[in-house]
């Protein structure tokens, strides 16, 4: 075999992830099961990107060095061009990884039930539960106040 050159197409394969709308501003309004699914999908995508980067980083950094660590004298121009392509794809995967980690940081901070595989879920802090119930109460009070308002948002006086 020729090592990773036979599977370098993996670097260019797309990742199928939840839509932008499900991990954007509307994420907090999703049911907990969908929040968990979106967060887990992003978590596994970050792991996959890390694995791809780790697998191809050596050949991207040292394109003409063979498996034994010696300069490969049989490296022709097409192999070097292919290595440039691999290097560009690895850099693209690093960019993707940074974006996915930002999305994971956002979704994991909102999805309290998620924990990485192999770890027991942490209990939700009581303060967080209390603050969430207080926020729901305030929203409920706000909704009842707005029922008496006219279309301009001004409280109607009877």
C-alpha positions in Angstrom: 0.0 0.0 0.0 0.9 3.6 -0.3 -0.1 4.6 3.2 -2.5 7.5 3.6 -2.4 8.5 -0.1 -5.0 5.8 -0.8 -7.5 7.3 1.6 -6.7 11.0 1.3 -10.2 11.6 -0.1 -11.5 11.5 3.5 -10.1 15.0 4.0 -12.4 16.4 1.4 -15.6 14.5 2.4 -18.4 16.7 3.8 -19.8 16.4 7.3 -23.5 16.1 7.7 -24.6 18.1 10.7 -27.8 19.7 12.1 -28.9 22.7 10.2 -27.8 26.2 11.1 -31.2 27.1 12.4 -31.1 24.3 15.0 -27.8 25.4 16.5 -28.3 29.1 16.2 -30.5 31.5 18.2 -33.4 29.1 18.2 -31.4 26.4 20.0 -32.8 27.3 23.4 -36.3 26.8 22.1 -35.7 23.2 20.9 -36.9 20.3 22.9 -34.2 18.7 25.1 -33.9 15.6 22.9 -33.1 17.7 19.8 -30.7 19.9 21.8 -28.9 16.7 22.9 -28.8 15.3 19.3 -27.4 18.6 17.9 -24.8 18.8 20.6 -23.8 15.2 20.3 -23.5 15.6 16.5 -21.2 18.5 16.8 -19.2 16.7 19.5 -18.6 13.7 17.3 -17.8 15.9 14.3 -15.1 17.7 16.3 -13.7 14.3 17.2 -13.7 13.2 13.6 -11.9 16.4 12.5 -9.2 15.9 15.1 -8.7 12.3 14.0 -8.4 13.4 10.3 -5.9 16.1 11.2 -3.8 13.8 13.4 -3.8 11.2 10.6 -2.7 13.5 7.8 -0.6 16.2 9.6 2.7 14.4 9.2 2.4 13.9 5.5 1.1 17.5 5.1 4.1 18.9 7.0 6.8 16.6 5.5 5.6 15.7 2.0 8.8 14.0 0.6 9.8 12.1 3.7 9.0 8.4 3.5 7.7 6.0 6.2 11.2 5.2 7.5 11.9 8.9 8.1 14.3 9.3 5.2 13.9 11.5 2.2 11.9 9.7 -0.5 14.1 9.9 -3.6 11.3 8.6 -5.8 9.0 11.5 -5.0 8.0 13.0 -8.3 6.3 16.3 -9.0 2.8 14.8 -9.1 3.3 13.4 -5.5 4.5 16.8 -4.3 1.5 18.5 -5.9 -0.7 15.9 -4.3 0.9 16.7 -1.0 0.1 20.4 -1.5 -3.5 19.5 -2.0 -3.4 17.4 1.3 -1.8 20.3 3.1 -4.5 22.7 1.9 -7.2 20.2 3.0 -5.6 19.7 6.4 -5.7 23.5 6.9 -9.3 23.5 5.8 -10.1 20.8 8.4 -8.3 22.9 11.1 -10.6 25.8 10.2 -13.6 23.6 10.3 -12.5 22.2 13.7 -12.2 25.8 15.1 -15.8 26.6 13.9 -17.2 23.3 15.3 -15.5 23.9 18.7 -17.2 27.3 18.9 -20.6 25.7 18.1 -19.9 23.0 20.6 -19.1 25.5 23.3 -22.4 27.3 22.6 -24.6 24.3 22.4 -23.0 22.4 25.3 -23.5 25.5 27.5 -27.2 25.4 26.7 -27.8 21.7 26.7 -27.4 20.7 30.4 -28.1 17.0 29.7 -25.2 16.5 27.4 -22.0 14.9 28.6 -19.3 13.3 26.4 -19.5 9.5 26.0 -17.9 7.6 28.9 -18.7 10.3 31.5 -21.7 10.4 33.7 -23.9 13.5 33.2 -23.3 16.1 35.8 -26.3 17.1 37.9 -27.7 20.4 37.0 -26.8 23.0 39.7 -29.8 24.0 41.9 -29.0 27.7 41.2 -29.5 27.1 37.5 -32.8 25.4 38.0 -34.0 28.2 40.3 -32.9 30.9 37.8 -34.6 29.1 35.0 -37.9 28.8 36.9 -37.6 32.5 37.9 -37.1 33.4 34.3 -40.1 31.3 33.3 -42.2 33.0 36.0 -41.1 36.5 34.8 -41.9 35.6 31.2 -45.3 34.3 32.4 -45.9 37.6 34.2 -44.8 39.6 31.2 -47.1 37.6 28.9 -50.1 38.3 31.2 -49.2 42.0 31.4 -49.0 42.3 27.6 -52.4 40.8 27.1 -53.9 44.2 28.2 -51.7 46.2 25.8 -52.8 47.5 22.5 -50.9 46.9 19.2 -48.4 49.6 20.0 -47.3 47.9 23.2 -49.0 50.5 25.4 -50.9 49.3 28.4 -54.6 49.9 27.9 -56.4 51.8 30.6 -60.1 51.0 31.0 
